[in-house]
Amino acid sequence: MRFRTLFLFVVLGLTVMFALLNWQAFTAPTTLSLVFGTVQAPVGIVMLGVTLLLGAMCLAYLIYVQGVALMDARRHAKELQVQRDIADNAEMSRFTEMHNFVNAEFRAVSQTQADLREQVLARIEQLELGNRRALQETGNSLSAYIAELEDRMERRDTANGALRDSTAH
């Protein structure tokens, strides 16, 4: 319990105890003056009635204030939930946009990589063809040189054989 509530119950209890202890004085009839006339009534009972009426009015006002505060809190909670939902949707939208952007960039990078790979493979194939041609040309040149050397050696052998034949006769 809160201190204020406990304090109110203590004051209420003391008021009830005071009224019970002094009940004869509370119920003793007295002449009371109202603005437009006089009335014979017990002043203690009238004052207890006024006190109860004021207490009931304070209690009604307290219930009203608490009800309004509770309704405001509920309204604020609903508005806050709506704002949270809007923020969540906006965040989800940003995540979706970022996901789509990342996917598009990934596809672009993949396409660029595939294009570069194709270009590199085509270049390698061109280089291989160039190397094959160069190797074939080198082989042809080497074969030609070897054939020329063989021809020279045959001519030399033929020339040496003719010289031997002429010196031997």
Protein Blocks (a to p, Z undefined) as FASTA:
>chain_A
ZZklmmmmmmmmmmmmmmmmmmmmmmpccddddfkbccdddfklmmmmmmmmmmmmmmmm
mmmmmmmmmmmmmmmmmmmmmmmmmmmmmmmmmmmmmmmmmmmmmmmmmmmmmmmmmmmm
mmmmmmmmmmmmmmmmmmmmmmmmmmmmmmmmmmmmmmmmmmmmmmmZZ
